[in-house]
């Protein structure tokens, strides 16, 4: 019986004042699903950054892009594909 490749738990979005992370990628998610989600997040950030070349980017959108990339990195790490 072949075993499915799944994620392991991985926390992210550190809150230094609290001494803990705010979010966690759950263990047991199919690796293909996690990597697909990471790719979607990365593509969205690329589009935001491309569009900001013309229209600029405010601080909130920059924060959203940073958070999305942190989540994407966590998904890849949990899937065993850390970059």
C-alpha positions as CSV (number, residue, x, y, z in Angstrom):
1,X,0.0,0.0,0.0
2,X,1.6,3.3,-1.1
3,X,1.5,6.1,1.3
4,X,0.4,9.6,0.4
5,X,2.9,12.4,0.6
6,X,1.6,14.8,3.2
7,X,2.8,18.0,5.0
8,X,4.1,18.2,8.5
9,X,3.1,21.0,10.8
10,X,5.0,24.3,10.3
11,X,4.3,27.6,12.1
12,X,4.8,31.0,10.7
13,X,4.1,34.7,11.2
14,X,6.1,35.3,14.4
15,X,4.8,37.8,17.0
16,X,7.9,38.8,18.9
17,X,6.1,40.5,21.7
18,X,4.1,37.3,22.3
19,X,7.1,35.0,21.8
20,X,5.0,32.7,19.5
21,X,3.8,32.2,15.9
22,X,0.3,33.2,14.9
23,X,-0.4,30.7,12.1
24,X,0.4,27.0,11.4
25,X,0.3,24.8,8.3
26,X,-1.4,21.7,9.5
27,X,0.2,18.3,9.3
28,X,-1.4,15.8,7.0
29,X,-2.3,18.1,4.0
30,X,-1.6,16.5,0.6
31,X,1.8,17.9,-0.6
32,X,0.4,18.6,-4.0
33,X,-2.4,20.7,-2.5
34,X,0.1,22.7,-0.3
35,X,2.5,23.3,-3.2
36,X,-0.5,24.4,-5.4
37,X,-1.6,26.9,-2.8
38,X,2.0,28.2,-2.5
39,X,2.1,28.6,-6.3
40,X,-1.2,30.5,-6.3
41,X,0.0,32.9,-3.6
42,X,3.3,33.5,-5.4
43,X,1.5,34.2,-8.7
44,X,-0.8,36.7,-7.0
45,X,2.1,38.5,-5.4
46,X,3.9,38.7,-8.8
47,X,0.7,40.3,-10.3
48,X,0.5,42.8,-7.5
49,X,4.1,43.7,-7.9
50,X,3.9,44.0,-11.7
51,X,0.8,46.2,-11.4
52,X,2.5,48.4,-8.7
53,X,5.2,49.3,-11.2
54,X,2.6,51.5,-13.0
55,X,0.3,52.5,-10.1
56,X,2.5,52.3,-7.1
57,X,1.8,50.3,-3.9
58,X,0.6,51.5,-0.5
59,X,1.9,50.1,2.7
60,X,-1.1,47.8,3.3
61,X,-0.7,46.1,-0.1
62,X,3.0,45.8,0.6
63,X,2.2,44.1,3.9
64,X,-0.2,41.8,2.2
65,X,2.4,40.7,-0.3
66,X,4.9,40.1,2.4
67,X,2.4,38.0,4.4
68,X,1.4,36.0,1.3
69,X,5.0,35.2,0.6
70,X,5.6,34.1,4.2
71,X,2.5,31.8,4.0
72,X,3.8,30.5,0.6
73,X,7.2,29.8,2.1
74,X,5.6,28.0,5.1
75,X,3.5,25.9,2.7
76,X,6.6,24.8,0.8
77,X,8.5,24.2,4.0
78,X,5.7,22.0,5.4
79,X,5.6,20.1,2.0
80,X,9.4,19.4,2.3
81,X,10.2,21.9,-0.5
82,X,11.7,24.7,1.4
83,X,13.3,27.4,-0.8
